[in-house]
Amino acid sequence: MVGALVLRLSFGMPYYLPGDSLNYLNAFEAFGRPGLANTLHITRLGMVLPLGVLQFLCFGVHPLLQLFPLACSVAAVFLVYQLARDLGGPTAGLLAGGLMAAVPMEVVYVPVLLPDTPLSLLALLAYWLLVRGQAGWRSALAAGLCLGLAYTCKETALFFAGPALLQAYWRRQDARDAAWLAFGVAAVVLVEVGVLWLWLGTPHFRILQTLGFAYGSKGQFAAVEHHAGWWLAQVWLKLGALFWAAHPPTAALLLGLPHLVVWALVRLGRQGMLWWPACWLAVWWGQQLVLSTIEPEPRYLQAGLPYAALLVGVGLASWWSARPVATRVMLVAPALVLCLAGAGLFKFAFAPRAAATQALYERFRALAVEEPAALVGGPSEYVLRLAEYAGLQTPLSRPGAALTHWARLSSGYSKEESETGPPAGMAACMKEQFALRFQEWYQRLGAVPAVGLSSTAELYCRASAPASPTR
């Protein structure tokens, strides 16, 4: 757990803020002014409420908001260690906990304010209650409540309900346990629908979004074609990312974990004690491969990682115990180097964007104190939502009002940001550029990040205003 904490703090980037993160951070204001955030995200109360409470308690100190996903991740390491130790002894616990602590997929995405980490913990807590909790309706109900809370973080958590219902029934061959689990999930969903109805004035049945990509016309980055060949091509694309990705950072992040899972399953053979984690893992990774029509990003597989770690820890514990100490060191040392390299590749790739975001956010915060009436425009909703988060007003909250400032974050991620210029009559009052480290190395690998080789934060103000030096 100490190692997990150190790794996550070492590779954390508080100001790596995807658009989803800004939606969660602006959520409370967005309930009254929907333009401030995407409705899909502000209705995820499992993200909105904890982050809102933390913002209040931390007096606006943004890096402290990482405490929420950080605590969830370290707790997941502890639960996986305990489960593996119960099933296979101390060595199994060490291997499973070590995987959860160090695998780059978990290390680099934990500090980012996204729903995958709390979803993963809450679903794992439901599994833990079904395995270690006293057989009976109370633990089944508690597991259902945990799954319901996981759903409030992200809709796809409901896919875990299938294996959870089977497991609840199987413990005592009693359908009442499965019914209590279903009641727990339904109770949370109904409360969520009621709260959102009160806040937004209209019903929001987020449960219908769970299969939305399968029946929609467009995913996040891909148009959906409703024929078997297209779906098979999507599965093949994601299998490529999962097993043998040509993109080196992705390959390093995944670290061959699926291969270890297959090896562990072969060694376990017909041992029934690990049928359930294998079922939970298959359901999660399977639905992501088949139904999700978004890009093959490792974090979408994150919620299956605890069950993969359990299988590897228990399946390989006896083999590991039989190895001499020298052999273990020869295996662990390069594995840790690969973990650090994978996490480092991710951090180096996104560090310029994070640094530019931090620079612009801090300038926005200062501007909110110096000129409370300032109204900031920009070429993208991302910049406007960042300004709103910093306490400024934008056309999102005051449509039609005259701009006093205009801001831009430029990188390879969005052509709209790079190609749109400030309005006439405005001069630059802040410009900071941050370059990718080891650019030549990335270019030789053919793995230049999609966010580009550098990122620039710019702020323009009316020409009459005094301009500060640019750098």
C-alpha positions in Angstrom: 0.0 0.0 0.0 2.9 2.3 0.7 4.4 1.5 -2.7 1.0 2.1 -4.4 0.7 5.5 -2.7 4.3 6.6 -3.6 3.8 5.5 -7.3 0.5 7.4 -7.6 1.9 10.6 -6.1 5.0 10.4 -8.2 3.2 10.1 -11.5 0.2 12.2 -10.6 -0.7 15.3 -12.7 -3.3 17.4 -10.8 -3.8 19.6 -13.8 -4.2 16.9 -16.4 -7.9 17.7 -16.8 -9.8 15.9 -19.5 -13.1 17.6 -20.5 -15.0 15.1 -18.4 -13.1 16.2 -15.3 -14.1 19.9 -15.8 -17.8 18.8 -16.2 -17.6 17.1 -12.8 -15.9 20.1 -11.2 -18.4 22.5 -12.6 -21.4 20.3 -11.8 -23.1 22.2 -9.0 -23.2 25.4 -11.0 -24.2 23.5 -14.1 -27.4 22.2 -12.4 -28.7 25.7 -12.7 -26.9 26.6 -16.0 -26.6 23.4 -18.1 -24.2 25.1 -20.6 -21.4 24.9 -18.0 -21.1 21.2 -18.4 -22.2 18.1 -20.2 -25.4 16.6 -18.8 -24.1 13.1 -19.3 -21.4 13.9 -16.7 -23.1 16.1 -14.2 -25.8 13.4 -13.6 -23.1 11.0 -12.3 -23.7 11.8 -8.7 -21.0 9.4 -7.5 -18.4 11.8 -9.0 -20.2 15.1 -8.5 -21.1 14.8 -4.8 -17.7 13.7 -3.4 -15.8 16.2 -5.5 -18.2 18.9 -4.5 -17.7 18.1 -0.8 -13.9 18.1 -1.3 -13.9 21.4 -3.1 -15.8 22.9 -0.1 -13.4 21.3 2.5 -10.2 22.1 0.5 -11.1 25.8 0.0 -10.5 25.5 -3.7 -7.0 24.0 -3.5 -7.3 22.0 -6.7 -4.5 19.3 -6.2 -6.2 18.1 -3.0 -9.2 16.9 -5.0 -7.0 14.0 -6.0 -7.5 12.6 -2.5 -10.8 11.1 -3.7 -9.5 8.8 -6.4 -6.3 8.2 -4.5 -8.1 6.9 -1.5 -10.3 4.7 -3.7 -7.2 3.1 -5.4 -5.2 2.4 -2.3 -8.3 0.8 -0.7 -8.7 -1.4 -3.8 -5.1 -2.5 -3.4 -5.9 -3.5 0.2 -9.0 -5.4 -0.7 -7.2 -7.3 -3.5 -4.4 -8.2 -1.2 -6.8 -9.6 1.5 -8.9 -11.5 -1.0 -5.8 -13.2 -2.7 -4.3 -14.0 0.7 -7.5 -15.7 1.8 -7.6 -17.7 -1.3 -4.0 -18.6 -1.9 -1.9 -17.5 1.1 0.6 -14.7 1.7 2.5 -15.2 -1.6 -0.8 -14.9 -3.5 -1.6 -11.7 -1.6 1.8 -10.3 -2.3 1.6 -11.0 -6.1 -2.0 -9.7 -6.5 -1.5 -6.7 -4.3 1.8 -5.9 -6.1 0.1 -6.0 -9.5 -2.6 -3.6 -8.3 0.0 -1.3 -6.8 2.3 -1.1 -9.7 0.6 -1.9 -13.0 0.8 1.4 -15.0 -2.8 1.2 -16.1 -3.8 1.8 -12.5 -0.9 4.1 -11.5 -1.4 6.7 -14.2 -5.2 7.0 -14.3 -5.8 7.0 -10.6 -4.9 10.7 -10.0 -7.1 11.8 -12.9 -10.5 13.0 -11.9 -12.4 10.3 -13.9 -15.0 7.8 -12.7 -13.2 4.6 -13.5 -11.3 4.4 -10.2 -14.2 4.9 -7.8 -16.4 2.6 -10.0 -13.6 -0.1 -9.7 -13.5 0.2 -5.9 -17.2 0.1 -5.3 -17.7 -2.9 -7.6 -14.8 -4.7 -5.9 -16.4 -3.9 -2.5 -19.6 -5.6 -3.7 -17.5 -8.6 -4.8 -15.7 -8.6 -1.4 -19.0 -8.6 0.5 -20.2 -11.6 -1.6 -17.0 -13.5 -0.9 -16.1 -12.6 2.7 -19.4 -11.3 4.0 -21.6 -13.5 6.1 -23.9 -15.6 3.9 -27.3 -14.0 4.2 -29.5 -11.2 3.0 -27.6 -8.4 4.7 -24.3 -8.9 2.8 -26.3 -9.4 -0.4 -28.2 -6.1 0.2 -24.9 -4.3 1.0 -23.4 -5.7 -2.2 -26.3 -4.4 -4.2 -26.0 -0.9 -2.6 -22.3 -0.9 -3.5 -23.1 -1.8 -7.1 -25.7 0.9 -7.2 -23.2 3.4 -6.0 -20.7 2.2 -8.6 -23.5 2.9 -11.2 -23.8 6.5 -9.9 -20.1 6.9 -11.0 -20.5 5.4 -14.4 -23.4 3.6 -16.1 -21.5 0.6 -17.3 -21.1 -0.6 -13.7 -24.5 -2.3 -14.2 -22.8 -5.0 -16.3 -21.4 -6.4 -13.0 -25.0 -7.0 -11.8 -25.2 -10.2 -13.9 -22.3 -12.1 -12.2 -23.2 -10.5 -8.8 -26.8 -11.8 -8.9 -25.5 -15.3 -9.8 -22.9 -15.3 -7.0 -25.5 -14.1 -4.5 -27.8 -16.9 -5.4 -25.1 -19.5 -5.5 -23.8 -19.0 -2.0 -26.9 -20.6 -0.4 -28.8 -21.7 -3.4 -31.4 -19.1 -2.2 -33.1 -16.8 -4.7 -33.9 -14.4 -1.8 -30.3 -13.3 -1.6 -30.3 -12.4 -5.3 -33.5 -10.5 -4.8 -32.0 -8.5 -1.9 -29.0 -7.7 -4.1 -31.3 -6.5 -6.9 -33.3 -4.5 -4.4 -30.1 -2.7 -3.3 -29.2 -1.8 -6.8 -32.7 -0.7 -7.7 -33.0 1.4 -4.5 -29.9 3.5 -5.4 -31.1 3.9 -9.0 -34.5 5.1 -7.8 -33.0 7.6 -5.3 -30.7 8.9 -8.0 -33.6 9.4 -10.4 -35.5 11.3 -7.7 -32.6 13.6 -6.8 -31.9 14.4 -10.5 -35.5 15.1 -11.1 -35.5 17.6 -8.3 -32.3 19.3 -9.4 -32.9 19.3 -13.1 -36.6 19.4 -13.3 -36.9 16.5 -15.7 -36.4 12.7 -15.3 -33.0 11.3 -16.2 -33.0 7.5 -16.5 -29.3 7.0 -16.9 -29.7 3.2 -16.8 -30.8 3.5 -20.4 -27.3 4.8 -21.4 -25.6 1.5 -20.3 -26.2 0.0 -23.8 -26.4 3.4 -25.5 -23.3 3.0 -27.7 -24.5 -0.4 -29.0 -27.7 1.1 -30.4 -26.6 4.6 -31.2 -25.4 6.1 -34.4 -22.1 7.5 -33.1 -19.6 6.6 -30.4 -17.2 9.1 -28.9 -14.7 8.8 -31.8 -16.3 6.5 -34.3 -19.5 6.4 -36.4 -21.5 3.2 -35.7 -22.3 0.9 -38.6 -24.9 -1.7 -37.8 -23.5 -4.8 -39.5 -21.5 -7.7 -38.2 -18.3 -6.9 -40.1 -18.0 -3.5 -38.4 -18.5 -5.0 -34.9 -15.9 -7.7 -35.6 -13.5 -5.0 -36.8 -14.0 -3.0 -33.5 -13.3 -6.1 -31.4 -10.2 -6.8 -33.4 -9.0 -3.1 -32.9 -9.4 -3.4 -29.1 -7.8 -6.8 -28.9 -4.8 -5.2 -30.7 -4.7 -2.5 -28.0 -5.2 -5.1 -25.2 -2.6 -7.7 -26.3 0.0 -6.5 -28.8 -0.6 -2.8 -29.4 1.8 -1.2 -32.0 1.7 2.0 -30.0 4.6 1.7 -27.5 3.1 3.8 -24.6 -0.1 1.7 -24.7 1.9 -1.5 -24.9 4.0 -0.5 -21.9 0.9 0.6 -19.9 -0.8 -2.7 -20.4 2.4 -4.6 -19.6 1.2 -7.9 -20.9 -1.2 -8.5 -18.0 -3.7 -10.5 -20.1 -1.0 -13.0 -20.9 -0.4 -13.5 -17.2 -4.1 -14.0 -16.7 -4.2 -16.7 -19.4 -1.2 -18.4 -17.9 -2.8 -18.3 -14.4 -6.0 -19.8 -15.7 -4.1 -22.6 -17.4 -2.4 -23.4 -14.1 -5.5 -23.3 -12.1 -7.3 -25.7 -14.5 -10.7 -26.7 -13.0 -10.2 -25.2 -9.5 -13.6 -23.7 -8.7 -12.5 -21.1 -6.2 -11.5 -18.7 -8.9 -14.5 -19.2 -11.1 -16.2 -16.0 -9.8 -13.3 -13.5 -10.3 -12.9 -15.0 -13.8 -16.6 -14.4 -14.5 -16.4 -10.8 -13.3 -13.3 -10.2 -15.4 -14.8 -11.8 -18.5 -18.0 -9.7 -18.2 -16.2 -6.4 -17.8 -13.5 -6.9 -20.5 -16.0 -8.6 -22.7 -18.6 -5.8 -22.7 -15.8 -3.2 -23.3 -14.6 -5.1 -26.3 -17.9 -5.9 -27.8 -20.2 -3.0 -26.9 -18.1 0.1 -26.4 -17.6 2.0 -29.7 -15.1 4.4 -28.3 -11.3 4.5 -28.6 -9.3 1.5 -27.3 -8.0 3.4 -24.2 -6.6 1.3 -21.3 -8.7 3.0 -18.6 -11.9 1.5 -20.0 -10.4 -1.9 -18.9 -9.4 -0.7 -15.4 -12.4 -2.0 -13.5 -11.5 -5.5 -14.5 -8.0 -5.2 -13.1 -8.7 -6.4 -9.5 -10.1 -9.7 -10.8 -7.2 -10.1 -13.1 -4.8 -9.5 -10.2 -6.6 -12.1 -8.1 -6.3 -14.7 -10.8 -2.6 -14.0 -11.4 -1.8 -13.9 -7.7 -3.5 -17.2 -6.8 -2.8 -18.9 -10.0 1.0 -18.3 -10.0 1.6 -18.3 -6.2 2.9 -21.9 -6.0 5.1 -21.4 -9.1 6.5 -18.2 -7.6 7.2 -19.8 -4.2 9.2 -22.6 -5.9 11.6 -20.2 -7.6 15.0 -19.3 -6.1 15.5 -15.8 -4.7 17.9 -14.9 -7.5 15.2 -15.9 -10.1 12.6 -13.8 -8.4 14.9 -10.7 -8.4 15.7 -11.2 -12.1 11.9 -11.2 -12.8 10.9 -8.5 -10.5 13.6 -5.9 -11.4 12.8 -5.7 -15.1 9.0 -5.8 -14.3 9.3 -2.8 -12.1 11.5 -1.0 -14.7 8.7 -1.6 -17.2 6.1 -0.3 -14.8 8.0 2.9 -14.3 8.7 3.2 -18.0 5.1 2.8 -18.8 3.9 5.3 -16.3 6.7 7.7 -17.3 5.7 7.5 -21.0 2.2 8.5 -20.1 3.3 11.4 -17.8 5.9 12.7 -20.3 3.3 12.6 -23.1 0.7 14.6 -21.2 2.9 16.8 -19.0 3.0 19.7 -21.5 -0.8 19.8 -21.7 -1.1 19.6 -17.9 1.5 22.4 -17.4 -0.2 24.7 -19.9 -3.6 24.0 -18.2 -2.1 24.8 -14.8 -0.6 28.0 -16.1 -3.8 29.2 -17.6 -5.9 28.1 -14.6 -3.6 30.0 -12.2 -3.8 33.1 -14.4 -7.6 32.8 -14.4 -7.6 32.5 -10.6 -5.6 35.7 -10.3 -7.8 37.5 -12.8 -10.9 36.5 -10.9 -9.4 38.4 -7.9 -8.0 41.4 -9.9 -11.0 41.9 -12.2 -14.1 40.2 -10.8 -16.2 41.5 -13.7 -13.9 40.0 -16.4 -15.6 37.9 -19.1 -13.4 35.4 -20.9 -14.0 34.0 -24.3 -12.2 31.3 -26.2 -12.2 28.9 -29.2 -13.5 25.9 -27.3 -15.9 24.9 -24.5 -12.9 23.4 -22.7 -11.3 26.8 -22.1 -14.6 28.4 -21.2 -15.3 25.7 -18.6 -11.8 26.0 -17.2 -12.4 29.7 -16.8 -15.8 29.0 -15.1 -14.1 26.6 -12.8 -11.5 29.3 -11.8 -14.3 31.6 -10.8 -14.7 33.7 -14.0 -17.6 34.4 -16.2 -17.8 33.4 -19.9 -20.4 33.3 -22.7 -21.6 30.1 -21.1 -22.9 31.9 -18.1 -23.4 35.4 -19.7 -24.3 34.8 -23.3 -24.2 38.0 -25.5 -22.0 40.0 -23.1 -18.9 41.8 -24.3 -15.7 40.0 -23.9 -12.9 41.5 -21.8 -10.4 38.7 -22.3 -9.9 35.7 -24.7 -7.9 32.6 -23.9 -6.6 29.6 -25.8 -4.8 26.3 -25.0 -3.0 25.2 -28.1 -1.6 21.7 -28.8 -2.0 18.8 -31.3 -5.3 17.7 -29.6 -7.7 20.2 -31.2 -7.3 22.0 -34.5 -10.1 24.3 -33.4 -8.0 25.6 -30.6 -4.9 26.1 -32.7 -6.5 27.8 -35.8 -8.9 30.2 -34.1 -7.5 33.6 -33.2 -8.5 36.3 -30.7 -11.0 39.0 -31.6 -9.7 42.3 -33.1 -8.5 44.8 -30.6 -7.0 42.4 -28.1 -3.3 42.0 -27.3 -1.5 39.2 -25.7 -1.1 39.6 -21.9 0.2 36.1 -21.2 1.8 33.3 -23.3 3.6 30.3 -21.9 4.7 27.3 -23.9 5.7 23.8 -22.6 7.5 21.3 -24.7 7.5 17.5 -24.7 10.7 16.1 -23.2 12.7 13.7 -25.3 10.9 14.7 -28.5 13.5 13.0 -30.8 13.1 9.7 -28.9 9.3 9.8 -29.4 9.7 10.7 -33.1 12.1 7.8 -33.6 9.6 5.4 -32.0 6.9 6.7 -34.2 4.8 7.4 -31.1 4.3 11.1 -31.1 1.4 11.8 -28.7 -1.9 12.9 -30.1 -1.7 16.0 -27.8 1.4 17.1 -29.8 5.0 18.0 -29.1 4.2 21.1 -27.1 1.3 23.0 -25.5 0.8 26.7 -25.2 -1.4 28.7 -22.8 -2.4 32.2 -24.1 -4.5 35.0 -22.6 -5.4 38.1 -24.6 -7.0 41.2 -23.1 -8.3 44.6 -24.5 -5.5 46.6 -25.9 -6.1 49.4 -23.4 -5.2 47.0 -20.5 -1.5 46.8 -19.5 0.1 43.7 -21.0 2.4 41.6 -18.8 5.6 40.1 -20.3 5.2 36.9 -22.3 7.5 33.9 -22.1 
